[in-house]
């Protein structure tokens, strides 16, 4: 048996196990959770929105989510190299969180977390089960 056939056979054997009643994986694009869910907006809950910011112009529409009491995760990869635009956007986001009484923090190299009133961001990491 050739090397290629051995490799292909190992890949076929390493299939993910099927979860009872779900299948091999959950497609998050179509996953709706419980069938009786009416949506957080109707229940008065907080939603976590994930958005990609492409420029200063798109900030106004995205800031409305925070004014409505939702948490916003902003991906600014598209403008990461444009220092001027990035500074303007971060300055405006600081004004936004000051206005609503929320919080703002960088959570990775190209992600910002913006929270509404009464939602604070803890900047300490939990590592190996210990709180630092």
Buried (B, 14 or more C-beta within 10 A) or exposed (E): EEEEEEEEEEEEEEEEEEEEEEEEEEEEEEEEEEEEEEEEEEEEEBEEBEBBBBEBEBBEEBBEBBEEBBBBBBBBEBBEEBEEBBEBBBEEBEEBBEEBEBBBBBEEEBBBBBBBEEBEBEEEEEEEEEEE
